[in-house]
Amino acid sequence: MKNLVRVLGLVFALALVGLAAKAHKLTGKVGDSMCGAKNTSTTCVSKCIKKGMKAVLVRGHRVYTFANSSELNSYAGKRVTVTYTVARQNHKIVRTIESVKAS
């Protein structure tokens, strides 16, 4: 049983290393952390970001957060393609934006 746990732990660790090494891409609309997928209009998102909400990427009904979400602030309510990396910090998966391109 202990060997099984060790093997599964090793497989999980290697999977996370594989995630961190690869750049991922997502295309969606820039929203804010308060409204999420409910409202991605430029006016609403801009106001919410100015009030201190974090910018997020909305794709369908899914909302993606990023460690450096301020990179998205100037794209409020617009469709973008985000290239990002994934890392594990303090038992959490953290996405970090590498580049943002209007699409």
N, C-alpha and C positions, 0 to 999 in steps of 0.2 A: 504494500500500500504506500509506504514512504517513497519507494522508487517511482511509482506512478505519479505521485504529487511532484516529485523533483522533475520528472520528464515533462509534465504539463507546465510547470513553472518555466522551464527552459524554453519550451515551444512558445509560450506567451511572451517571454522576454525577447526572443528572436523576432517575433511578429511585430512588436513595438519598435525594434531597431529598424526593421524594414519599412515601417510607416514613416519614421523620422527621416530616413534617407531620401525619400521620394517627394518631389513637389507634386501637389495636387491642384486641380483647377475646378472651379465652380462658377457657373454663370447664374445670375439672379438680379433682383432689384435691391437697392440699398434701402433699408428701413431703420427703425429705431427699436431699442430694447423695451420700450413701454407698449407700443402698438403691435410690434412683431409683424405677422402676416396679415393682420386685420386692415391696416391702412398704410400704403407705401406711397402716398401722394407726396410730391416734392414739397409742398407747403407744410404739411403736417410733420413730415420727417425733419425738415429744416428747423421748425420751431422746437420740436422735442429735443433735437441734438443741442440747440442753443440753450435749452433749459437744463442740460446735463445728462440726458439719456445717451447711452452708447449706440453707435451705429452698428447695424447687423446686416447680414446678407440673407435675403428671403428668397427661397426657391420653392415655389408651390406653397405648401403649408408648413414647410420646414424652415426653421430660423437657425442660422449659423452665427456663432459669436467668435470673435478673434481677440487675442491678447492685445494687439495694437490696432484696435478698431478705429482709432482716430484717422487712420489712413483712408477710411471710407467717407469721412465727413464732407468732403467737397463734392461727393457724388450723390448726395441726398435725393432719394426718389428715382434715381436713374438706374438703367440696366448696365451691369458691369460684369467683367470676368476677373475673378480673383485667383491668383496663383499663391499657394500657401504651403507651409510645412506643418507637420504634426509632431509634437513631442509630448512626453509624459513628465509632469511635474507635480510632486506631492499627491500622487495617486489620482491625478486628473489628466485628461487629454487636453492639450493646449494647442490651438491653431494660431500660427503666426503668419501674417500677410507678407509675402515677398514682393508682389507687384499687383497693381490694379489697372485695368484697361477698360475704358468705356466700350460697350458693344451694342 
